[in-house]
């Protein structure tokens, strides 16, 4: 417990008497100092009890008041005036200034030497430091025990909150709650706290911020792993933090960093194992017994059937942060189900294997992932391979998920969030199996002249072709979809025929145009590599 001015005055053998500034008795004492300088504050750091015989206060009342006000402004703890030297009693101007500033002033009897005060105070401060170290040691031992036992982040924060009287909240680098002590989110609303961290966070990674308002005090500091922040720790107290809290908060941050680092290492190992398994599975290198063995190792051996979800950024962003954000989202949604799952990153795509008893359950789980992506503003496309009970069918499920994602193309507003091969036409599935060069050959000859015309003339030939085919050659319906007059659409279709030498009245030419559009869409949806055979 921090020693205050009130504690010093309660030491009976010193016979110290408070004469002014009773409003500041709760000021904490850091040290004691003796000085007769007119302005000793430049040699002090705040929190000191200043002892003086009063020779520096022998000026007029205005200078006496200014002297006290300067000490209060420098955040000293209190002023002790030794009587029988410059004054027989503390001057009235000093008393008035002390009361105005709520700055404690006490009188020291002539027979009490200053050394007696400093020795008593230092003895108390040393004992206080010993108690502080004992308490801090208890906190550290408890956190270390929980780490060894693998209790997890929530248990770490709960134990810390119980031992220190704080509310503890841990946010990840995206502002999501990683862990929280009971009741923490009530006084520390995660969204408001995250906005505060973003607005106050300095450029460097190593920082600690202390904030106070009518609701209490808050401490914000990053949890560093590998030189960068892995999360942000936020602590709330109803009162001002004591030195004890400033010591033990770093024990907590270290314990969290160790736990997060361990979890990251385990996750990296698991993802590498899953990735190796998927590579071997896709290449057809594994026997049924080997697939079963690896599934058991990954925690999926007891699953009645396993589905495969493949997710990829909609805009083709292959950057590590974008792919990692998508992986975390997939992992977050699947972890909310009671069934086991594993998740990895393959060729800038997120691949998850998860237990699903039937196709409806697999669609529901994948749909929840897609819905969460939309809700969080993460543009993504998702392909689903239906559950397979036979390990030998898992390769087919993985391939189906990849083909469905490739063939589905860019998502359209209001369209299905998750693609499966059952949702695709046979032509799209066949196109998804083709190399990029083949798809380019299918689309380039027919569509390049139209795209070139559109670029030069700011035309809409490609869009008009797509609308015309999607509406089965119905002029009125296609024109309405394009919001143009049917005569405008007829002109555009004639222009398409002139540029390509094809006749859209001929069924064979319509099929070729349709395949060219689908091939171009599959190409646009790809971010690299073919789906493999």
C-alpha positions in Angstrom: 0.0 0.0 0.0 1.4 3.4 -0.9 2.5 5.6 2.0 0.6 8.9 2.1 1.0 12.2 4.0 -1.7 11.0 6.4 0.4 7.9 7.1 3.4 10.1 7.9 1.4 12.3 10.3 0.1 9.2 12.1 3.6 8.3 13.3 3.1 9.2 16.9 6.7 9.5 18.1 7.3 12.3 15.6 4.7 14.7 17.0 4.0 16.3 13.6 1.0 18.6 13.4 -1.0 19.4 10.3 -1.7 23.2 10.1 -3.1 23.6 6.5 -4.0 21.7 3.3 -6.0 18.9 4.8 -7.5 18.3 1.3 -4.2 16.7 0.2 -3.6 14.2 2.9 -4.0 11.3 0.5 -1.0 12.5 -1.6 1.5 9.6 -2.0 5.0 10.1 -0.7 7.9 8.9 -2.8 10.8 10.4 -0.9 11.9 13.1 1.6 14.2 16.1 1.0 15.7 18.9 3.1 16.3 22.3 1.4 16.6 26.0 2.3 16.6 27.1 -1.3 14.0 29.7 -2.5 13.1 27.4 -5.4 14.1 23.8 -4.7 11.6 22.4 -7.3 14.3 22.2 -10.1 16.1 19.6 -8.0 13.0 17.5 -7.2 10.9 15.1 -9.3 7.5 15.2 -7.5 6.2 13.1 -4.6 8.7 14.4 -2.1 8.1 15.7 1.4 10.1 18.9 1.7 11.5 19.7 5.1 12.7 23.3 5.8 13.6 25.6 8.7 11.8 28.4 6.8 14.7 30.7 5.9 13.5 30.6 2.3 10.1 31.9 3.3 11.2 35.1 5.2 10.0 37.4 2.5 6.7 39.3 2.3 3.3 37.4 2.3 3.1 37.4 -1.5 6.5 35.6 -1.8 5.5 33.2 0.9 2.3 32.3 -0.9 4.2 31.9 -4.2 6.7 29.6 -2.5 3.9 27.2 -1.5 2.1 27.4 -4.8 5.3 26.5 -6.6 5.7 23.4 -4.4 2.1 22.4 -5.1 2.5 22.9 -8.8 5.6 20.7 -8.8 3.5 18.0 -7.3 5.4 17.6 -4.1 3.7 15.6 -1.4 3.8 18.0 1.5 5.9 20.7 3.3 7.2 20.3 6.8 8.2 23.6 8.6 10.7 23.2 11.4 9.8 25.7 14.2 12.2 27.7 16.4 14.5 28.8 13.6 13.0 31.3 11.1 9.5 31.1 12.6 7.8 30.2 15.9 4.6 29.5 13.9 3.9 29.0 10.2 3.1 32.4 8.5 -0.6 33.0 7.7 0.2 33.5 4.0 1.6 30.1 3.8 -1.4 28.6 5.5 -3.9 30.3 3.2 -1.9 29.3 0.1 -1.7 25.7 1.3 -5.5 25.5 1.9 -6.2 27.0 -1.5 -4.0 24.4 -3.2 -5.0 21.5 -1.0 -1.3 21.1 -0.3 -0.5 19.7 3.2 1.7 21.8 5.5 2.7 20.4 8.9 4.8 21.8 11.7 7.9 20.0 13.1 8.6 20.7 16.8 12.0 22.2 17.6 13.1 19.1 19.5 12.3 16.7 16.6 15.3 16.6 14.2 14.7 16.2 10.5 16.8 13.0 10.5 14.2 11.4 12.7 11.5 12.1 10.1 13.5 10.9 7.2 14.6 7.7 9.0 11.0 6.9 10.0 9.7 7.7 6.5 12.5 5.7 4.8 11.9 2.7 7.0 8.2 2.8 6.1 9.1 3.1 2.4 11.5 0.2 2.5 8.9 -2.0 4.2 6.4 -0.8 1.6 8.8 -1.9 -1.2 9.4 -5.2 0.5 5.6 -5.8 0.7 5.2 -4.7 -2.9 7.9 -7.2 -4.1 6.2 -9.9 -2.1 2.8 -9.1 -3.7 4.4 -8.9 -7.1 6.2 -12.2 -6.6 2.9 -13.8 -5.7 1.3 -12.5 -8.8 4.2 -13.7 -10.9 4.2 -17.2 -9.3 0.5 -17.5 -10.0 0.7 -16.5 -13.6 3.7 -18.8 -14.1 1.8 -21.7 -12.7 -1.2 -21.1 -14.9 1.2 -20.9 -17.9 2.7 -24.3 -17.1 -0.7 -25.8 -16.6 -1.9 -24.4 -20.0 -4.9 -22.7 -18.4 -5.2 -20.2 -21.3 -5.5 -16.5 -21.7 -8.9 -16.1 -20.0 -7.6 -17.8 -16.9 -4.5 -15.5 -16.8 -6.6 -12.4 -17.0 -9.1 -13.7 -14.5 -6.4 -14.5 -11.9 -4.7 -11.2 -12.5 -8.0 -9.3 -12.0 -8.7 -11.1 -8.8 -5.3 -10.4 -7.3 -5.1 -6.8 -8.3 -8.6 -5.5 -8.2 -8.6 -4.6 -11.9 -10.7 -5.4 -14.9 -8.6 -6.9 -17.7 -9.3 -7.1 -21.4 -7.1 -8.4 -24.3 -7.8 -7.3 -27.9 -6.0 -8.7 -31.0 -4.5 -6.5 -33.7 -7.9 -6.3 -35.4 -9.7 -5.1 -32.3 -11.4 -8.5 -31.6 -11.6 -9.8 -28.1 -8.9 -12.4 -27.4 -9.7 -12.8 -23.7 -11.4 -11.0 -20.9 -11.8 -11.2 -17.1 -15.4 -11.5 -15.9 -17.2 -8.1 -16.1 -14.4 -6.5 -18.1 -16.4 -5.8 -21.2 -19.0 -3.9 -19.2 -16.6 -1.2 -18.1 -14.3 -1.6 -21.1 -16.6 -1.8 -24.2 -14.4 -3.4 -26.9 -15.4 -1.1 -29.7 -14.8 2.0 -27.7 -11.5 0.7 -26.3 -10.3 -0.2 -29.8 -11.2 3.2 -31.2 -9.2 4.7 -28.2 -6.2 2.5 -29.0 -6.3 3.5 -32.6 -6.5 7.2 -31.9 -3.8 7.2 -29.2 -1.3 4.5 -30.4 2.1 6.1 -31.1 4.3 5.1 -34.0 6.6 2.8 -32.0 5.6 -0.6 -30.7 6.8 -0.2 -27.1 4.5 2.1 -25.2 2.3 2.3 -22.2 -0.6 4.8 -21.9 -2.4 5.8 -18.6 -5.7 7.5 -18.9 -8.1 8.8 -16.2 -11.7 10.1 -16.2 -14.7 10.1 -13.9 -15.1 6.3 -14.5 -11.6 5.5 -13.1 -8.1 4.9 -14.6 -7.1 2.8 -17.6 -3.8 1.4 -18.7 -3.1 0.5 -22.4 -0.1 -1.4 -23.5 0.9 -3.7 -26.4 1.7 -7.4 -26.0 4.8 -7.8 -28.1 5.7 -11.1 -29.8 8.6 -11.3 -32.2 9.1 -7.5 -32.0 5.6 -6.6 -33.1 2.3 -6.3 -31.3 0.2 -9.5 -31.1 -2.5 -7.8 -29.1 -3.3 -4.9 -26.8 -3.8 -5.3 -23.0 -6.3 -2.9 -21.4 -6.7 -2.7 -17.6 -9.3 -0.7 -15.6 -9.2 0.4 -12.0 -11.7 2.5 -10.1 -8.9 4.5 -8.5 -5.4 5.7 -9.4 -2.9 2.9 -10.1 -0.4 2.2 -7.3 3.3 1.4 -7.9 2.3 -2.2 -7.3 0.1 -2.2 -10.5 2.9 -0.6 -12.5 5.2 -3.5 -11.6 2.8 -6.5 -12.0 1.2 -5.3 -15.2 4.5 -6.2 -17.0 4.4 -9.7 -15.4 0.9 -10.1 -17.0 2.1 -8.7 -20.4 5.0 -11.2 -20.4 2.8 -14.1 -19.4 0.3 -13.2 -22.2 3.2 -12.9 -24.8 4.5 -16.3 -23.8 1.0 -17.9 -24.1 0.3 -16.2 -27.5 3.8 -17.1 -28.8 3.2 -20.7 -27.8 -0.2 -20.7 -29.4 1.2 -19.2 -32.6 3.9 -21.8 -32.8 1.4 -24.6 -32.3 -0.9 -23.1 -35.0 2.0 -22.7 -37.4 3.0 -26.3 -36.9 -0.6 -27.5 -37.4 -1.0 -25.4 -40.5 2.2 -26.8 -42.0 1.0 -30.4 -41.2 -2.4 -29.7 -42.8 -0.7 -28.1 -45.8 1.6 -31.1 -46.3 -1.4 -33.4 -46.0 -3.5 -31.4 -48.6 -0.5 -31.4 -51.0 -0.1 -35.1 -50.8 -3.9 -35.7 -50.9 -4.3 -33.6 -54.1 -1.4 -35.4 -55.8 -3.1 -38.8 -55.1 -0.1 -40.0 -53.1 -1.9 -41.3 -50.1 -3.6 -44.7 -49.5 -6.8 -44.9 -47.6 -5.0 -46.1 -44.5 -2.5 -43.3 -44.6 -5.3 -40.7 -45.0 -7.0 -42.2 -41.9 -3.8 -42.1 -40.0 -3.2 -38.4 -40.8 -6.8 -37.5 -40.1 -6.4 -39.1 -36.6 -3.3 -37.1 -36.0 -5.1 -33.9 -37.0 -8.0 -34.7 -34.7 -10.5 -35.6 -37.4 -10.1 -39.4 -37.2 -13.4 -39.9 -35.4 -15.4 -37.7 -37.7 -18.3 -39.6 -39.6 -17.8 -37.4 -42.7 -15.5 -34.5 -43.6 -16.3 -31.5 -45.9 -13.8 -29.1 -47.5 -14.1 -25.4 -47.7 -11.8 -23.3 -49.9 -11.9 -19.5 -49.5 -10.1 -16.8 -51.5 -10.1 -13.0 -51.6 -12.7 -11.6 -54.0 -10.4 -8.9 -55.4 -7.4 -11.2 -55.9 -5.4 -9.7 -53.0 -2.7 -12.3 -52.3 -1.0 -10.2 -49.7 -0.2 -12.0 -46.4 -2.3 -9.7 -44.2 -5.4 -10.1 -46.5 -5.0 -13.9 -46.6 -4.4 -14.1 -42.9 -7.5 -12.0 -42.1 -9.5 -14.4 -44.2 -8.0 -17.4 -42.4 -8.8 -15.9 -39.0 -12.4 -15.4 -40.1 -12.8 -19.0 -41.3 -11.1 -20.3 -38.2 -13.3 -18.0 -35.9 -16.6 -19.2 -37.5 -15.7 -22.9 -37.6 -14.5 -22.7 -34.0 -18.0 -21.7 -32.9 -19.3 -25.2 -34.0 -18.9 -28.2 -31.6 -17.4 -30.3 -34.4 -13.6 -30.5 -35.0 -11.9 -28.8 -37.9 -8.4 -27.8 -39.2 -7.4 -24.8 -41.3 -4.4 -23.9 -43.5 -3.3 -21.6 -46.3 -2.6 -23.1 -49.7 -1.5 -21.0 -52.7 -3.0 -17.8 -51.2 -6.3 -19.7 -50.5 -7.7 -20.7 -47.1 -8.5 -24.4 -46.9 -10.5 -25.9 -44.1 -11.4 -29.5 -43.4 -14.4 -29.8 -41.0 -16.8 -32.4 -39.7 -20.3 -32.3 -41.2 -22.8 -35.1 -40.9 -24.6 -34.3 -44.2 -24.6 -31.8 -47.1 -27.1 -29.5 -45.3 -24.9 -29.2 -42.3 -21.8 -28.5 -44.5 -23.7 -25.8 -46.4 -24.9 -24.2 -43.2 -21.3 -24.1 -41.8 -19.9 -22.7 -45.0 -22.8 -20.2 -45.3 -22.0 -18.9 -41.8 -18.5 -18.2 -42.9 -19.6 -16.4 -46.0 -22.1 -14.4 -44.1 -19.5 -13.4 -41.5 -17.2 -12.3 -44.3 -19.9 -10.0 -45.7 -20.7 -8.6 -42.2 -17.1 -7.7 -41.6 -16.5 -6.3 -45.1 -14.1 -9.0 -46.2 -14.6 -9.6 -49.9 -14.2 -13.3 -50.4 -15.4 -16.3 -52.5 -16.0 -19.7 -51.2 -16.1 -23.2 -52.7 -17.5 -26.2 -50.8 -16.7 -29.9 -51.3 -19.5 -32.0 -49.8 -18.9 -34.4 -46.9 -17.1 -37.6 -47.6 -17.3 -40.5 -45.1 -14.8 -42.6 -47.1 -11.2 -41.2 -46.8 -10.6 -42.0 -50.4 -13.4 -39.5 -51.3 -11.7 -36.7 -49.5 -9.5 -35.9 -52.5 -12.6 -35.6 -54.6 -14.2 -33.2 -52.1 -11.1 -31.1 -52.1 -11.0 -30.9 -55.8 -14.7 -30.1 -56.0 -14.3 -27.2 -53.6 -11.4 -25.8 -55.7 -13.3 -26.3 -59.0 -16.4 -24.7 -57.7 -14.5 -21.7 -56.5 -12.8 -21.3 -59.8 -15.9 -21.8 -61.9 -18.2 -19.6 -59.8 -16.3 -16.5 -60.8 -16.6 -13.1 -59.0 -19.6 -13.0 -56.6 -22.6 -11.1 -57.7 -24.7 -9.0 -55.4 -27.5 -11.2 -53.9 -25.9 -14.3 -55.4 -25.1 -17.5 -53.4 -22.3 -17.0 -50.9 -20.8 -20.5 -51.3 -20.4 -22.3 -54.6 -20.6 -26.1 -55.0 -20.3 -28.2 -58.1 -24.0 -29.0 -57.9 -24.8 -25.3 -58.3 -22.7 -25.0 -61.5 -23.6 -25.9 -65.1 -21.5 -28.7 -66.7 -19.8 -26.2 -69.0 -18.5 -24.1 -66.0 -17.2 -27.1 -64.3 -15.4 -28.2 -67.4 -14.0 -24.8 -68.0 -12.7 -24.7 -64.4 -10.6 -27.8 -65.2 -8.8 -26.0 -68.0 -5.4 -24.3 -68.0 -5.3 -20.5 -68.2 -3.9 -20.7 -71.8 -6.9 -22.8 -72.9 -9.4 -20.4 -71.4 -7.6 -17.4 -73.0 -7.8 -19.1 -76.4 -11.6 -19.7 -75.9 -12.3 -16.2 -74.9 -9.7 -14.0 -76.8 -10.8 -14.6 -80.4 -14.4 -13.6 -79.8 -14.2 -11.1 -76.9 -11.0 -9.2 -77.6 -12.4 -7.3 -80.6 -15.5 -6.3 -78.5 -13.4 -5.3 -75.5 -11.1 -3.2 -77.7 -14.1 -1.5 -79.3 -15.6 -0.7 -75.8 -12.3 0.8 -74.7 -12.0 3.0 -77.8 -15.6 4.0 -78.2 -16.8 3.8 -74.5 -19.2 1.2 -75.7 -21.1 -1.6 -74.0 -20.8 -4.4 -76.5 -19.6 -7.1 -74.0 -22.3 -6.2 -71.5 -24.9 -6.2 -74.3 -23.7 -9.6 -75.5 -24.0 -11.1 -72.0 -27.5 -9.6 -71.4 -28.7 -10.8 -74.9 -27.5 -14.4 -74.2 -28.7 -14.5 -70.6 -32.2 -13.5 -71.8 -32.2 -16.2 -74.5 -32.2 -13.7 -77.3 -35.3 -11.9 -76.1 -34.8 -8.3 -77.3 -37.3 -6.7 -74.9 -36.1 -8.4 -71.8 -32.4 -7.9 -72.6 -33.0 -4.2 -73.4 -34.8 -3.7 -70.1 -31.9 -5.3 -68.2 -29.5 -2.9 -69.9 -31.9 0.1 -69.5 -31.6 0.9 -73.3 -34.1 1.0 -76.2 -34.4 -2.3 -78.1 -33.2 -0.5 -81.3 -30.0 0.4 -79.5 -29.5 -3.2 -78.5 -30.2 -4.4 -82.1 -27.5 -1.9 -83.3 -25.0 -3.3 -80.8 -25.7 -6.9 -81.7 -25.2 -6.1 -85.4 -21.9 -4.3 -84.5 -20.8 -7.5 -82.6 -21.6 -9.6 -85.7 -19.6 -7.2 -87.9 -16.5 -7.2 -85.6 -16.5 -11.0 -85.1 -17.9 -12.4 -88.3 -20.4 -14.5 -86.3 -24.1 -14.7 -86.5 -26.0 -14.5 -83.2 -29.0 -16.0 -84.8 -27.1 -19.2 -85.3 -27.2 -21.6 -82.3 -23.6 -22.8 -82.7 -22.3 -19.2 -82.7 -24.4 -18.4 -79.6 -22.9 -21.4 -77.8 -19.3 -20.2 -78.7 -20.1 -16.6 -77.4 -21.5 -18.1 -74.2 -18.5 -20.3 -73.6 -16.2 -17.3 -74.3 -18.0 -15.2 -71.7 -17.9 -18.1 -69.1 -14.2 -18.7 -69.8 -13.4 -15.0 -69.3 -15.3 -15.1 -66.0 -13.4 -18.1 -64.7 -10.1 -16.4 -65.7 -11.1 -13.2 -63.8 -11.9 -15.3 -60.7 -8.5 -16.9 -60.6 -5.6 -15.5 -58.5 -3.0 -18.0 -59.7 -2.6 -21.6 -60.6 -5.0 -24.1 -62.0 -7.1 -26.3 -59.7 -5.1 -29.4 -60.4 -6.3 -32.8 -61.5 
